[in-house]
Amino acid sequence: MYPISSSTLQNISVKFSTVFCVVIISLACTTNTPVYKVSIEELDEQYSRNIEVYTNYLNALSLFESQKQENWVVAKEIISSLKLRIPEEDKPYFEKALELSKDGESARKQLVDSSKIKRSSLVFSQSYDPESWKNAFQILIEFGEKGELVLAGTLIMLIGRQHTLSYWSEIRFYLLKIRNISVPMLNEYIDELIKKIPNKELYVVRDELIQSMACIVSSGKNGIKRICNIFESSSNIHVKKACLLAFGELQDPIKGLELIIASIRSNNDSLHEAAYYTLSKYSFYREKVSEILRASIINDADTSCRIQIINTIGMLKLSDCIDILISYMSHPIYKDYVAVSLKRVTGLTYETEKQWLQWYERKKKQ
């Protein structure tokens, strides 16, 4: 059992404003056991409820572990009094849970197991804590595919959300530990998210899609191939951007850079701009990025693209591109962006191109 403090309850009870998709995976169980289903929509609803009511539901389920029949009756009465829609996977067991037969014993075990699975999955809705996440993970995988399904659904529901921003990489890590279950669910989730993306100019690619794609890329060769296929087959510029950013999230030095270079060579300025922004993620490959940006700022005449190149140079603090920045110092469109990037790279704030050139000459002689 994991005790949940009142402060934690407040943290968990974040209302997810949008239900993104339904991903249902069914497990064929033993002969008399209903098929077990996990729906991201269902999980989203569970965590969006008043968390105290949901916790009371889980506590009531735990009473079915008792050997006393009166406790089972109390459990059912508590659950009936709660203003809560019973999760679909639990419904089949309530009718027999009060019986003394073997079927009743089996039903009670299913409800107790459900309580333990759901309570452990709640741990992942809290801020990342290495020890508690590790323990909860261990409990869930002990329940086999059923526990892994709930874990995967919970983590997919959380990935890319702003309140989990500081531990997106940990969410990806745990999803990949159960990749046989999580990857098919992620692929369906990605497909549903893509269907909702409008093919219009003004749109911000959602982090949920980028992080889910990054997780697929991390899953291995098939995952890389899957995201590359999406990039190549989609005519939607925002889908292509998401693919680029997914590789950028991981700083993929091979296929990621190949897609970036292909994007820069395309005829789509919006895709160029996305490629230059994605390069700002490649902090481990500054030399290669510098090479690409130095060539691109000359060849790419689009104003927005040049601004993004200047910003990326600053974000990565590319000191070998200082001369490029200075050359645009007097340009009325770019000068403010150049000033910001030069300060990021050098820590200095000269006002004119002449002052910067004088400083740069002194620096080269040092």
N, C-alpha and C positions, 0 to 999 in steps of 0.2 A: 504494500500500500504506500502511496505517496501523499502525505498530508499537504494540503493546499492552504496557504495563508491568505488573509483578506487582501493584502497588497498584491499578491500574485494573481488573485481572482480578478482584480481590476486590470492587471496587465493582459490577462488572457482574453477578457471580454471586449476585445476589439471587434467592432462591427464591420465585417467585410461587406462593402457596399454592393459588390457585383458578384453574382455566381457565374463563373466563366464557362463551365462545361460540365457534362456528366460523363465520367469515365467509369464504366462498370466492367469488372472482371469477375466471372463466375467460377467457382471451384466445385467440381463434382465431389461430393463427400460420400460417406457411407450410405447404405441403402435407404435407411429411414430418416436421414438427416437432410433438411432442405438445402438447396444450393445456397452457398454463402456469397453475398454480393457486397462490394464496396463501391460507393459512389462518392466522388469528390463533392458533388452537390450536397449529398447527405451530410458529409463531414463538415462542409462549410456551414450548413444550417446548424449543426450541433454546436459548433464553436461560436456561432453568432447568437445563440440563445443566451438568456440570463444564466451565467455560468454557475451560479449558486443552485439554481433549479436543476441544472444538468448534473452537478456534483451530488445533489440529493438523490437523483435517479440512480447514479452509480453506487452510492452508499446503500440504497435499497436493494439493488441487485446483489450486493455482497451478503445480505441476510439469507439468501438462498443457500449459502454454504453451511448454515446452521443445521444441526441434527433435529431441532425442535420444529414441529409443524406450525406452531403458533407464530414463529418468526417468519415463516413463509407467507402466512396470511397477512402479517403486518407489512411485509415487503410489498405485497400486491396492493394493499390499501394505500400505502404511501405513494406508489407509482400511479394509482388511479386518481389520486388527489392532485397530482402535479399538472400544471398547465404546460404540457410538453407532448410533442408528437413522438410516439415510441419509434425508435429506429427500426427499420424494416427487418433487419437481420435478427432482432430479438423477438419480434411478434409471435413467431410460430411456437415459442416455448412456454408462454405464459399460461396457456390453457392446461397443460399437463403438469406445471411446476408444483402444484399443491397435492398431487397424487403421491401415494406411497409405493407405487409400482416402479418397475425398472425404467419404464418410459419417463416417469416423474423424476427419478433420480438423474436420468440422462438430461432431461430438460433443465433441471436446476444447475447441473454442471455447465451446460452451455451458457446459461445466464451469468453464472459466476465468472466463467472464462471471459465472457463479453465485458463484464465489469473491469476485470484486470487489464484486458487489452485496451479498452477505452481510457482507463485511468493512466496507463503508461503512455498512451499516445498524447494525452494532455501535457505531459512533461515537455514535449517538443514544441508546444505552443508558447512556452515560457522562454525567457531570454536564455541564450546558450550557456549551459553550465556543463563542462566536460564530464564530470563524474555522474551527475544525474541523467544526462543524455545516454551515457554509456550503460548505466544500469537499466534504464527504461528500454533501450535497444535490446539488451540481453533478454529481458522478460518477453518482449514481443516476438523475438525470433524463436523462443522456446515454444511458442504456440504454432510454429510452422507457417504455412502459407497464409493462414487466416490472420495471424499477427502481422506478417509482412505486408499483406494487402492494406491493412489499416494504417500501418506506418508509412507506406509509400503514398497513400492517399493524403495523409496528414501533411507530409513533407511537400508534396506537390502543391497542396493548397497554400502552403506558406512561402514557397520559393518565389523570389522576385518581389515580395511585398515590402513596402517601405519600412514597416516596423521590424522587419527581420534583416534589414540591410547589412548590419554589422556581422551577421553570421551566415550569409548566403553560401560561402564556400563550405561551411560545416554541413549545411543542408544538402549540398551536392555530394559531399563525402558520404553521408549516411544513405542517400539514395543509391549511390554506386555500390554500397556494401550489399544491397539486395537487388542488384541490377536485373536479375532474371524476372523479377516481379515489376520493378519500377520502370524499366525501359519501355516495355509495351504500353504502360499507362502514360508515360511521358509523351510517347509518340502520338497517342490519340489526343492527349491534351494539346500538344503543339498543333495538330491538324485543326482542332476546334478553334484555337486562338487565331490561327491564320484565316479561317473562314470569316472571322469577325472584323478583319482589317479592311478598311475602306481603301479603294484605289483613288485617293485624292491627295492633293499636294500637302495640305496642312494636317499632319498627323504625327504624333510622337509614339515611337515604337515602345511597347510596354516591356517593363523589366521582367515580367512573368515569362514572356516569350523568350527573351534573350537568355535568361538564366536556365530555362528548361532546355533550350538548344545547347547551351554550354555543357549541361549535364550529359546530353546525348553525345556530344563531341568527345567528352571525357570517357565515355563508355568503351571506346575502342574503334577499330577500323570501320566496322559497320556503321557506327554512329557518325564518324567523320563523313563517310560516303552518303549517309542519309541527309545530313545538313547541306552538303555540297549539291546533292540532287535537288533539294528544295531551292537553293540559290539559283541553279541553272534553269530550272523548269518554271519558276514563278515569273510572271510579268509585273508583279506588284513591287514597286520600288521599296516599300516599307518592309516587305518580307525579306528582300535582298539585304537591306540594312541590318535587320535582325540577325541574319546569318553571319554577316561581317562582324558584328559586335559580339556574337557568341564566341567566335574564334579569337577575337581581341581580348575578351574576358580571360581567356586562358593563355594569351600571348603565344598562340600556336605559330612556331617559326617556319613551318613548311606549308601546309595547305592554307593556313590563314593568310600568310603573306602572298601566296599565289592568288587567292581570291581578291585581295586588296589591289594587287598589281593589275589583275584582269579588270577590276572595277575602274581603276584610273585610266586604263586604255579604252574603256567603253565610251560611247557617245553621250552618256547621261551625266550631266553636271551634278545632279542631286546625288548620284551614286559616287561620283568623285569626292564630293564633300564628306559623305559618310565614310569613305575609305580613309581620307586624311584624318578624320576624327578618330577612327579606329586605331590608326597608327599611334595616337597618343597613349594607348594602353600598353604599347610595346616597350616598356622601360628597360627590359633586359636586352634589347636589340637596337640600341641607340645608333650604332654605326650604320646598320642596314637602313634604318629609318631615315637617318640624315641623307644617305645616298638617294633615297627615293624622293625626299622632300626637296632637295636641292635641284633635282631635275624637273620636278613637277611645278615648282613655283615659276619657272621660266616658261614651261610648255603650256600650262593651264591658265588661260586668260580670264576665266570666269572669276568675278570679284568675290563671290561667296567662298569659292574654293581657295583663293589666295588668302583670304582672311583666316580660313580654317588651318591652312598650312602654317601661317604665322603663329596662330594660337597653339598649334601642336608643337612647334619648335620651342615655344615658351614653356608649355606644360611638361615637356621632357627635358628642359634645360640643356638643349643641344648647343654646346659652346662652339662646335665646329660650323655652326650656321649663323654665327654672329654677323659675319660680313654680309650675308644675304639679308638679314634683318635691317642692317644699317642702310643698305641700298634702297630700301623702301621707306626710309625715315622721313623723307620730304614729300612723299606722296599724300595728297589731301585725304584720300579715302583710307589709306592703310596706316597713317602715322600714329594714330592713337593705339591701334592694336600692336604695332611695332614697339611703342614705348612700354606697354605692359609686358610684352614678351622679353624685351631687353632687360627690364628690371628683374624678371624672374630668373633669367639666365645669369646675369652679372651681379645683381643686387645694387646696381647703380641707376641714377636718374638724370642723365644729361639731357639738355633741352633741344639741342640742334644736331643735325647730321654732321656738321663740322666738328663739334665737340666729341661726338662718338668716333669719328674717323681718327681724330688726334689720339684719343684713348686707345683705339684699336691698334694704331701704329706703335704706340709705346708698349702695348701688351705683347705684340709680335717680337719685339726686340728683347724682351725679358728672358 
